[in-house]
Amino acid sequence: MKKLITLIAVIATVMALSGVAQGVFDEANFRAELSGANEVPPVETNTTGEAKFTVRGDTIDFELEIVNADNIF
C-alpha cells in the first residue's frame, strides 16, 4: 500500500509540473487500474482499485477506490 500512496504522489507531482496543470488544456483526465499484478515485483492479493485524476488549470482533483483491502497500514 505504501507503493500505491507513493505512486499517487508521483503522478500528482508530474501532472502539477507538466504543461497540463499550467493551463495548456482546459481539463485533462487520467485513470489507473490498481492491482497486485501491476506492482514491481508483482504480488498476489485480492485488493484492487482505481485512481482517477482530473486536472483543471492549477487544481488537481482525485478519487481513489480500493476494494478488498485489509490491514493495509
N, C-alpha and C positions, 0 to 999 in steps of 0.2 A: 504494500500500500504506500510505503514511502516513495517508491518509484513513481507511482501514479501521481502523487502530490507534486513531486519534482517535475514530472512531465507537464503537468498543467501549468506550473510556474514558468517553465521554459517556453511553452507555447505562448503564454500571455506576454512574456518579455519580448519574444521575437516579433509578435504582432505589434506591440507597442512601439518598437524601434523601427518597424518597417514603414514603408510609404502607405500601407493600407490604413494604419492608425493615424496617419497625419493628414487625412482628408483627401487623398488621391481618389478614393472611391467614396460614395455616399454611405454604403454599407457593405460589409463583407461577412460571410458566414463560413464557419469552419466546424467540422464534425469529426469525431474519432470514436471508433469502436474499441472498447477496453476488454481485454481477456488475458488470461494467463499465457495463452499461446503467443501473445504479442510482446511478452516480456523477453528480456535478454539476460540470461538464457530463459527459454520457455519454462513455465511452471504449470503443474496440474492443479487446477482449482475450479470450483463451481461458481466462483464470483465472476460476474461480468458487469459491463456498464457501458455508458455512453457519455461523452463530453461534447457539449455544444458551445461554441463561442460566436458572439456577434459583435463586430467592431463597427462603431459609428463615430466618425471623427476621432476624438481623443478619449472615447469611452469604450470599454470592453465589458460586455455582459456575458455571463456564462451560466450554464446549467450542468450539473453533474448528477447522473443517475447511476446508482450502484445496486446490484441485485445479488442476493445470497452472500452477503458479507458478514462474517462472524470473526470476532477477535482480530480486527484489522490494525489495532494500535498496540 
